[in-house]
Amino acid sequence: MMPTGFAVLLPPWLLLESTHIPSRLTERDDRLRLVNSLAIRNVEERTGGPFAAIVTDAETGALQSLGVNLVLDSKLSGMHSEMVALQLANRALGRWDLGARGGPGRSVLTTNAQPCLMCLGAVIWSGIGAIEYGLSARMIEELTGYDEGPMLPDWETECARRGIEVNGGQLTAELATVFGEYARRVASGEIAQESGLRRM
């Protein structure tokens, strides 16, 4: 019998961690450091790869959702951190449009890595008001050996054309340390990388 649905839940460690996270994050560096710490924890807990994302209110910094890469935990290829965070923000706010098109409230997606092509589509269709990220796809590939897949060369322009502000290349030295350490642990066999060279 074919499956007729699926559900994805945040891992217990993240639910517990969420009780210690400030309800408002008004500074970009604080948001990036949070996703960085969640990405580290996600690897340590073996629930997914070193990727994390959050969604906040652009004006108040109110935290709307948390997401980590759950590909390994859920065994669902689409459960990248951005996908998880965006869907949970939609659920939290009760609407699909997260503010880029002049709707009520404007949300910001913060992630430690440039979104892959799949997540870029989700960013655009979510109507998020802005995206801020740490490392570029090229840097991720250089540090980890991941194949981040094809990217639109003018993706930031395409986002801007749709009302989505993009700010990238933030805290790169801090974020690069996480991916470099992850690659070292995979190479040493300390961490199993089940998906070969694809992002997990």
C-alpha positions in Angstrom: 0.0 0.0 0.0 1.3 3.4 -0.9 1.9 6.0 1.8 -0.9 8.6 2.0 0.8 11.3 4.0 3.8 12.3 6.1 4.6 14.3 9.2 7.8 15.9 10.3 8.4 16.8 13.9 11.3 18.8 15.4 13.7 16.5 17.4 13.3 16.4 21.1 16.6 18.1 21.7 15.5 21.1 19.7 12.2 21.4 21.6 14.2 21.5 24.8 16.7 23.9 23.4 13.9 26.2 22.3 13.0 27.0 25.9 16.4 28.7 26.3 16.3 30.7 23.2 15.3 34.4 23.5 11.9 35.1 22.1 13.2 38.2 20.2 16.4 38.4 18.2 16.8 41.9 16.8 20.5 41.7 15.7 21.5 39.9 12.6 24.7 38.6 14.2 22.7 37.1 17.1 20.4 35.3 14.6 23.3 33.9 12.7 25.1 32.8 15.8 21.9 31.0 16.9 21.6 29.1 13.6 25.3 28.3 13.8 24.9 26.8 17.3 21.8 24.8 16.2 23.7 23.4 13.2 26.5 22.2 15.5 24.0 20.6 17.8 22.2 18.9 14.9 25.3 17.1 14.0 26.1 16.2 17.5 22.6 14.7 18.0 22.9 12.9 14.7 19.6 14.2 13.5 20.9 15.7 10.2 23.7 17.7 8.6 25.2 21.0 9.8 22.4 23.3 8.6 19.9 25.3 10.6 17.5 28.2 9.9 15.1 30.4 11.8 12.3 32.8 10.8 11.8 36.0 12.7 9.6 39.1 12.4 11.5 41.8 10.5 10.3 44.7 12.8 10.3 43.2 16.2 12.8 40.3 15.9 10.1 37.9 17.4 11.1 34.3 16.8 8.5 32.6 14.6 10.0 29.3 13.9 13.1 27.1 14.2 14.4 24.6 11.7 17.3 22.2 11.4 18.2 19.8 8.6 16.2 16.6 9.3 17.0 14.6 6.2 18.7 11.8 8.2 16.2 11.9 11.0 13.1 11.9 8.8 14.5 10.0 5.9 12.8 12.6 3.7 15.1 14.3 1.1 13.3 17.6 1.2 13.7 18.3 4.9 16.4 20.9 4.6 16.5 23.4 7.4 15.1 26.2 5.3 12.1 24.1 4.3 11.4 23.1 7.9 11.7 26.7 9.2 9.5 28.2 6.4 6.7 25.6 6.8 6.6 26.0 10.5 6.5 29.8 10.1 3.5 29.4 7.8 1.9 27.2 10.4 2.7 29.6 13.3 1.3 32.6 11.4 -1.6 30.8 9.8 -0.8 32.1 6.3 1.4 31.2 3.4 2.7 34.7 2.6 5.5 35.7 4.9 5.5 39.4 3.9 7.4 40.1 0.7 4.3 41.0 -1.2 3.0 43.7 1.1 0.9 41.4 3.2 0.6 41.7 7.0 3.9 41.4 8.8 7.3 40.8 7.1 9.4 37.9 8.1 13.1 37.2 7.8 14.7 33.8 7.1 18.2 33.4 8.6 20.3 30.4 7.6 23.9 29.5 8.0 24.3 28.6 4.3 23.1 29.9 1.0 19.9 28.1 0.1 20.1 25.3 -2.5 18.0 25.4 -5.6 15.1 23.5 -3.8 15.2 25.9 -0.9 15.5 28.9 -3.1 12.2 27.9 -4.7 10.6 27.5 -1.3 12.0 31.0 -0.3 10.4 32.5 -3.3 7.0 30.8 -3.0 6.8 31.4 0.7 6.8 35.2 0.2 9.4 35.7 2.8 10.4 39.4 3.2 14.1 38.9 3.5 16.8 36.2 3.7 20.2 36.5 5.4 22.7 33.7 5.2 26.3 33.0 6.2 28.4 30.9 3.7 28.0 30.8 0.0 27.3 27.5 -1.8 30.8 27.6 -3.2 32.3 27.9 0.2 30.2 25.0 1.5 31.4 22.8 -1.4 35.0 23.7 -0.8 34.8 23.0 2.9 32.7 19.8 2.9 32.8 18.3 -0.6 29.0 18.5 -0.9 27.4 19.0 -4.2 25.2 21.9 -3.6 23.6 21.5 -7.0 22.9 24.0 -9.7 22.4 27.6 -8.7 21.0 30.5 -10.6 23.8 33.0 -11.1 21.5 35.9 -10.6 19.4 34.4 -7.8 19.8 37.4 -5.5 18.6 39.7 -8.3 15.6 37.4 -8.9 14.8 37.5 -5.1 15.0 41.3 -5.1 12.7 41.5 -8.1 10.1 39.6 -6.1 10.5 41.9 -3.1 12.9 39.6 -1.1 15.8 41.4 0.4 19.0 39.3 0.5 22.0 39.8 2.8 24.8 37.2 2.5 28.3 36.5 3.5 27.9 37.2 7.2 30.2 35.9 9.9 31.9 33.7 7.4 34.9 32.9 9.6 32.8 31.6 12.5 30.5 29.6 10.2 33.4 28.2 8.2 34.8 26.7 11.4 31.6 24.6 11.8 31.7 23.2 8.3 35.4 22.6 8.4 35.1 20.7 11.7 32.2 18.7 10.3 34.2 17.7 7.2 37.1 16.6 9.5 34.8 14.4 11.6 33.3 12.8 8.5 36.8 12.2 7.0 37.9 10.5 10.2 34.9 8.3 10.3 33.6 9.8 13.5 30.4 10.8 11.7 28.8 8.7 9.0 27.7 10.6 5.9 25.0 8.5 4.5 24.2 10.6 1.4 27.5 10.7 -0.3 28.3 14.0 -1.8 24.8 15.5 -1.7 23.8 17.8 1.0 22.0 16.0 3.9 
